[in-house]
C-alpha cells in the first residue's frame, strides 16, 4: 500500500491544476454568459479524478489504518466528490450566466477542499 501513497500525492497535484483551470474557465464562461458542453465534460473528467482519488485514499486507509488526526482529511475525501454532481443537478434547467457561475463556484470549492485535504494529509 505504500506504493499508492506517492500516486495519491501526485493525483492531488493533477486535481489541483484541473480544478484551477475549471474555475478560471468557468469564470470566463460566466462573464460570457454561456456554458458549453466541453466545459461540462471537463467537470465530469474532474469528477472521475476525484472519485479515483477517494478510492485510492480509501484503499490506503483500510490497508494501513489512519490515526485520529487524519479524520478531517478523510472527511474532505468524502465530500469533495459530491460538489460537482450537486452543482450539475442544481443548475439543471438553468442556462447562461447562472449555470456557468454555479459550475465555476463548484470548481472553486473543490479546489479549496483539495488544498485543505493536502494540508490535513500531512502535505502542508
C-alpha positions in Angstrom: 0.0 0.0 0.0 2.9 2.3 0.4 3.2 2.2 -3.4 -0.1 4.0 -3.6 0.9 6.9 -1.4 3.1 8.7 -4.0 0.4 8.2 -6.6 -2.2 9.6 -4.1 0.0 12.7 -3.6 0.7 13.2 -7.3 -3.0 12.9 -8.2 -3.7 15.7 -5.8 -1.4 18.0 -7.8 -3.2 17.0 -11.0 -6.6 17.6 -9.4 -5.5 21.0 -8.1 -4.4 22.0 -11.6 -7.6 20.7 -13.3 -9.9 22.4 -10.8 -7.9 25.7 -11.1 -8.4 25.6 -14.9 -12.1 24.7 -14.5 -12.5 27.6 -12.0 -10.9 30.1 -14.4 -12.7 28.7 -17.4 -16.0 28.8 -15.5 -15.4 32.4 -14.6 -14.8 33.3 -18.3 -17.9 31.4 -19.2 -19.9 33.3 -16.6 -18.6 36.6 -18.0 -19.6 35.5 -21.5 -23.0 34.4 -20.2 -22.9 30.9 -21.5 -21.5 27.4 -20.7 -20.6 24.9 -23.4 -20.8 21.1 -23.4 -17.0 20.9 -23.5 -16.8 22.6 -20.1 -19.3 20.2 -18.6 -17.3 17.3 -20.0 -14.3 18.8 -18.2 -16.3 18.9 -15.0 -17.1 15.2 -15.4 -13.4 14.4 -16.0 -12.6 16.2 -12.8 -15.3 14.2 -11.0 -13.8 10.9 -12.2 -10.4 12.0 -11.0 -11.9 12.9 -7.6 -13.6 9.5 -7.3 -10.3 7.8 -8.2 -8.5 9.9 -5.6 -11.1 9.0 -3.0 -10.9 5.3 -3.8 -7.1 5.3 -3.6 -7.4 7.1 -0.3 -9.9 4.5 1.0 -7.6 1.7 -0.1 -4.7 3.2 1.8 -6.9 3.8 4.8 -8.2 0.3 5.0 -4.8 -1.3 4.3 -2.8 0.8 6.8 -5.4 2.3 9.1 -5.3 6.0 9.8 -4.6 7.9 13.0 -7.2 10.2 14.5 -5.5 13.3 13.2 -6.4 12.2 9.7 -10.2 12.5 10.4 -10.6 15.8 8.6 -8.5 14.5 5.6 -11.0 11.6 5.4 -14.0 14.0 5.6 -12.6 16.1 2.8 -12.1 12.9 0.7 -15.7 12.0 1.2 -17.3 15.4 0.5 -15.1 16.6 -2.4 -16.6 14.2 -5.0 -20.1 15.4 -4.1 -19.8 19.1 -5.2 -19.6 18.7 -9.0 -22.6 16.4 -9.3 -24.5 18.6 -6.9 -23.8 21.7 -9.0 -24.8 20.0 -12.1 -28.1 18.8 -10.5 -28.8 22.3 -9.1 -28.1 24.0 -12.3 -30.3 21.7 -14.3 -32.8 23.8 -16.3 -30.7 27.0 -15.9 -28.8 28.3 -18.8 -26.3 31.1 -19.4 -24.6 33.1 -16.7 -26.3 31.4 -13.7 -25.3 27.9 -14.9 -21.7 29.0 -15.6 -21.4 30.7 -12.3 -22.7 27.7 -10.4 -20.1 25.5 -12.1 -17.3 28.0 -11.5 -18.2 28.2 -7.8 -18.4 24.4 -7.5 -14.9 24.0 -9.2 -13.5 26.7 -6.8 -15.0 25.0 -3.8 -13.5 21.6 -4.9 -10.1 23.4 -5.3 -10.3 24.7 -1.8 -11.3 21.3 -0.4 -8.3 19.7 -2.3 -6.0 22.3 -0.8 -7.4 21.7 2.7 -7.1 17.9 2.2 -3.5 18.4 1.2 -2.8 20.3 4.4 -4.6 17.8 6.7 -3.0 14.9 4.9 0.5 15.8 6.1 1.5 17.6 3.0 1.2 21.2 4.2 
